[in-house]
Amino acid sequence: MEIRNIAIIAHVDHGKTTLTDAILKQTGAAEEGVSMDSNALEQERGITIYAKNTSIMYKDTKINIVDTPGHADFGSEVERVLRSIDSVLLIVDAQEGPMPQTRFVLKKSLELGLKPIVVINKIDKPAANPAKTLDAVFELFFDLGASEAQLDFPVVYAIGREGVAKINLTDESKDLSPLLDTVLNKVPAAKNDTSLGFAMQPFNLGYDNFLGRLAVGRVYAGKMKNNTTVFVKKPTGETRTGKIIKLFTFEGIQRKETDEVQAGDIVMLAGLPDIYIGETICSEENETPLPAINIDEPTICLNFLVNDSPFAGRDGKFVTTRQIKERLEKELEINVGLKIDFSTNESFKVYGRGELHVAVLLENMRREGYEMQVSQPQVIIKEENGLKLEPFEEVIIDLPKEVSGIVIETLGRRKAVLMNMKEEQGSTLRLIFEAPTRGMLGYRNQFMIDTRGEGIMCSRFIGFKPYAGEIKKRETGSMTSMITGKAVGFALDNLQQRGVLYIEPNTEVYEGMVIGNTMKGDELAVNPIKGKQLTNVRMGGQADEKIVLTPPLKVTLERGLEIMAEDEYLEVTPKNVRLRKQNLKENERKNSKK
């Protein structure tokens, strides 16, 4: 049986998972309604966060498919997968064309010598322009230094949502057969050399309550049977032994137990409780370890600390330093884009690829019952040859023409440089900036306000460049409670004249908790629990009826990471997300600034 190993790569929301789900459905590998995005967070957010693999049978050929994330913050998930497959399906939206993450994933694929199949998806969109998109894709291949063989890429047109693919736009088609035939014809069959010693490299990890840690990876050579002793090698050459107790292959999204696995297949094995991503599992002790999986370095960092707010311990099940440390150590096993400094016991410095990367970790932890607080995210500053360097991003923005001025002005203050501006269909502009990551932290919320929710912003990390200088991002100050109690409508009605509130009536607050921001940028200590004086009952009743509170800007994880100030913590519990000052007492805050 021949095997084809492919990965589906694309920018976020260009239709990777929808297309994969349609392939599974049409080949009978999954039932109606079953999706590759099985994680609760993925379903809620509508994005892929974790790489997942599946397999289908088509014309007596097994096709292993790996679905990868499209968001730049989860680029490490893509990088580790690409080493294990033989080709990629590059999905591009027929309306949007190539976007930042399209460039990122394609660059990684081309560097590994892969020959992509281009799928121009969503050709049924009203503003779709497949011909223009194809030209832009070809230009992107050329810009990235693709070889002649890579430039001669096959093209398939698709409507993923309807499960339809075509070789030519004018073709009649009712299913995805043209795409699957292209995979069989253009993707090389996986090498099936069983004469060599067994060699496998995990690109993902799973967990089973009975079997423990499971390793998912490509078998590069040889074959392996159950109950076999193997050698596990780190990229450095350090070796340890282990024993395989269970072997699995994939059928659809389900794993299937087997007695033997062979070269070319993507498999899962159990019995190695200390296996890590990127290690080599082999049958010979003197086997050379496979090359290490290289991952782009993190760009931001922040501190994780034990929650010590007045409301600490109310919601969480896991609240101690030891428990938080154990959970972060567990995360390191599978999250290769993450780095953590455990050198101090008071706090743990976590290095990630972006705010969303960290926010997903925090969301998973709070759902598991963890309680903690984190500091403001900071970019990682490096020094090379006496030169101060910081991470930069390419930022692509699609927005209505009438709001472009304020966006250009705001990003200019954040040291972003406008590299290109071009008109898209209708009254839409596409702006391309190069901006320091430091300037983009905390901007997304402001961007949504400035563009009235009509703008689309995407970015990708492009490297470390010379330090851009001081950036003043925050135009507002914090409105901080000076007292503990329950907020009342009368007090909030007065306070909302001073800025934007984060809380609503009956919200429990404590001294030092940030309950809103001030328009003028000044720090303000306020009393949100102050009720009205009942000296004139009749007038008081009339006043109550006149209180109209603006809906609060509630603090979510991502929003909290964006808007928090340097002297604040984000308090994260299973039930609540709060902003607070590091120094809860107003006089202590004033003294620290002297």
TORPAFI-669541 format. One record per residue (C-alpha): x negated, y, z; residue in one letter. Coordinates in steps of 0.25 Angstrom, whole numbers, plus 5000, padded with zeros to 4 digits. Layout:
REM TORPAFI-669541
XYZa/...
REM end
This chain:
REM TORPAFI-669541
500050005000m/499550144996e/499550255006i/499650405003r/499250505015n/499750645013i/500050765022a/501050875020i/500551015022i/501151155021a/501351285027h/502451285038v/503851275033d/503551235019h/504251105020g/503250995024k/504050925034t/505350935026t/504650875014l/504050755023t/505450735029d/506050725015a/504950625011i/505250535023l/506750535020k/506650505005q/505650395007t/506450335019g/505350355029a/506250435038a/507750455040e/508550575037e/508350685048g/506950635052v/505850735051s/504350735053m/504450855062d/504950775074s/504350855085n/505350945093a/504551065091l/504351045076e/505851025074q/506151155082e/505151235075r/505351175061g/503851165059i/502851045059t/501951055071i/501350915071y/500750835059a/501550705058k/501450585048n/502450495041t/502350395030s/503250355018i/503350245008m/503450284993y/503250194982k/502550084990d/501550194995t/501450245009k/501350395010i/500850445024n/501350595026i/500850685037v/501750815039d/500850925044t/501251065051p/501351185043g/501051295053h/499551345054a/499551325069d/499651175067f/498551165056g/497751065065s/498850965062e/498650985047v/497150975048e/497050845055r/498050775045v/497450815032l/496250725035r/497150605035s/497850615022i/497550615007d/498350725002s/499350835006v/500650885001l/500551035002l/501951095004i/502151234999v/503451315000d/503951354986a/504351494991q/503251535001e/502051464994g/500751435001p/500751495015m/499551505026p/499651355031q/499751305016t/498351365014r/497851305027f/498351165025v/497951165010l/496551215013k/496351095023k/496950995013s/496051045002l/494751045011e/495050895014l/495050874999g/496550834998l/497350854986k/498750914989p/500050894983i/500751024982v/502251024986v/503051154983i/504151144992n/505551214994k/505651244979i/507151264982d/506951394990k/507551514983p/506251594982a/505451464979a/504351484968n/503651354966p/502751404954a/502251524962k/502051434974t/501251334966l/500351444961d/500151494975a/499751344979v/498751334968f/498151464972e/498051414986l/497351284982f/496351374973f/496051464985d/495751354994l/494751294985g/495551174980a/494751074971s/495251054957e/495850924961a/496550994972q/497051104963l/497751004954d/498750974965f/500150914962p/501350994964v/502750944969v/503951034971y/504951004982a/506151034990i/505750965003g/507150995010r/507850914999e/506750814997g/506450844982v/505150854975a/504850884960k/503550884952i/504150994943n/505151094947l/506051054936t/506050914940d/507350844945e/507050774958s/507850714970k/506850674979d/505350684983l/504850574974s/504050674966p/503250714978l/503050574983l/502550524969d/501550644969t/501050594982v/500850454977l/500150504964n/499250614970k/498850574984v/497750464984p/498050334991a/497450325004a/496150245005k/496450105010n/495050055013d/495149945023t/493749885021s/493149995030l/493250015045g/494550075051f/494450225052a/495650315056m/495750465061q/496950515069p/497550645064f/498750635074n/499050575088l/500350525093g/500850465106y/501650345110d/502150315125n/501750175124f/500550175114l/499950315119g/499150395109r/499350365094l/498350405083a/498850445069v/497850445058g/497350405044r/496650275043v/495450305034y/494850165033a/495050025037g/496149955044k/496549935058m/497349825066k/498049835080n/497249805092n/495949845086t/494749915093t/494350045086v/493350155088f/493750295090v/492750405086k/492750545088k/492250635077p/490950655085t/490750505084g/491050465099e/491750335099t/492750255108r/493550125106t/494950095106g/496049995102k/497150005092i/498449945099i/499549995088k/499450035074l/500550115067f/500850165052t/501950265049f/503250235042e/504050365040g/503850445053i/503850315061q/502650235065r/502550085062k/501749985069e/500749905061t/499649805063d/498649865054e/498350005047v/497450025035q/496650145029a/497450255022g/498650245031d/499050345042i/499250265055v/499450275070m/498750195080l/498850175095a/497850125106g/496850245106l/497350335118p/496250435117d/496250445101i/496150595096y/496450655083i/495250655073g/494550535080e/494150415071t/494750275074i/493850165068c/493550015068s/492050035068e/491250095079e/490150155070n/491250215061e/490950365058t/492150455063p/493050525053l/492750675052p/493350755063a/494750825060i/494350975059n/495351075064i/495351225063d/495051285076e/496151355085p/496351505083t/497051545097i/496951505111c/497751525124l/497651475139n/498651375145f/498851395159l/499651335171v/500951415172n/500851505185d/502051595183s/503051615194p/503951515186f/502851405185a/503351265187g/504851285185r/504951215171d/503651135169g/503350995172k/501851005169f/501351135175v/499851105180t/498551135173t/498250985173r/499550955165q/499351065155i/497951015153k/498350875150e/499450915141r/498451005133l/497450895132e/498450805126k/498850905116e/497350915112l/497450765108e/498450795096i/498350945094n/496950955087v/497151105084g/497151135099l/495951155108k/495951175123i/494951225133d/495151155146f/493851215153s/494651285163t/495751235173n/496551365174e/496951365159s/496751295146f/496351375133k/497151315121v/496651345107y/497651335096g/497951365081r/499051465084g/500151515093e/501151405087l/500051295089h/500051335104v/501551365105a/501851225101v/500951165111l/501551245122l/502951215117e/502651065118n/502051075132m/503251155137r/504151045132r/503350945139e/503551015152g/502251095153y/502251235159e/501051325157m/500651465153q/499751515141v/499051645138s/499051735126q/498551665113p/497151725109q/496451695096v/495051625097i/493951725094i/492651665089k/491251725088e/490251695076e/488951755074n/489351875083g/490651895076l/491951885083k/492951805075l/494451775076e/495451685069p/496251745057f/497451705050e/498051725036e/499451775038v/500551765027i/501851845029i/503051845021d/504051955024l/504952055018p/504352175012k/505052275021e/504352225034v/502952205028s/502452335033g/502652315048i/501952175047v/500752225039i/500652335050e/500752245062t/499752145056l/498852255052g/498752295067r/498452145070r/497252155061k/497952075050a/497452105036v/498452105024l/497752015013m/498852005003n/500352055001m/501252004990k/502752004987e/503451874987e/504851854982q/505851954985g/505452064995s/504551975003t/503052005005l/501951905008r/500851965017l/499551895019i/498651945031f/497351895037e/497551915052a/496751885065p/497551775072t/497451865084r/498351975077g/499351865073m/499551815087l/500851865092g/501351925079y/502351825074r/503451875083n/503152025079q/503151975065f/504551915066m/505052055071i/504352135061d/504852055049t/506252035055r/506051885055g/505951885040e/504351875039g/503651735038i/502151735043m/501151625042c/499751615045s/498451525044r/497151535051f/496051575041i/494851575050g/494051665060f/493651805056k/493051925062p/493851985074y/494852085069a/494752175081g/495752215092e/497252185089i/498352255096k/499552165094k/500452185106r/501352315105e/502252275117t/501952255132g/502552155141s/503752175150m/503452105162t/504352065174s/503952125187m/504852035195i/505351895197t/506851865195g/507951845184k/508051955173a/509352025172v/510052095160g/510052235166f/508552235168a/508252175154l/509252275148d/508352385153n/507052315149l/507452285135q/507352435132q/505852425135r/505552305125g/505852165121v/506352065132l/505951915133y/506951875143i/508451875145e/509351905158p/509251795168n/507851755164t/506951725176e/505751815176v/504551825185y/503551945189e/502551945177g/503451885167m/503451955153v/504951975150i/504752065137g/503952165130n/503852315130t/504052405117m/502952505121k/501852395124g/501752435139d/501752325150e/503052335158l/503352275171a/504952265172v/506052205181n/506952115173p/507752075185i/508252215189k/509752225190g/510552355189k/510952425202q/512452405206l/512752545210t/513752565200n/514452435197v/515452485186r/514252545178m/513452425181g/514452335174g/514552425162q/513052425161a/513052275161d/513952265149e/512952355142k/511752265143i/511352215130v/510052135130l/509252105118t/508951955116p/507551935122p/506351895114l/506151755121k/504751705124v/504551585116t/503151505116l/502751565102e/503251705105r/502651705119g/501251665113l/501451785103e/501951895113i/501151865125m/500051965130a/498651935134e/499051955149d/500251855148e/500451705149y/501551635142l/502251545152e/502751415145v/503651315152t/504651205147p/505751305149k/505151445148n/504151525140v/503851655148r/502851765146l/502151815159r/500951905163k/499651835168q/499751925180n/501151925185l/500952045194k/501052185188e/500052245197n/499052135193e/499252155178r/498952305180k/497752275188n/497152175178s/497252285167k/496452385175k/
REM end
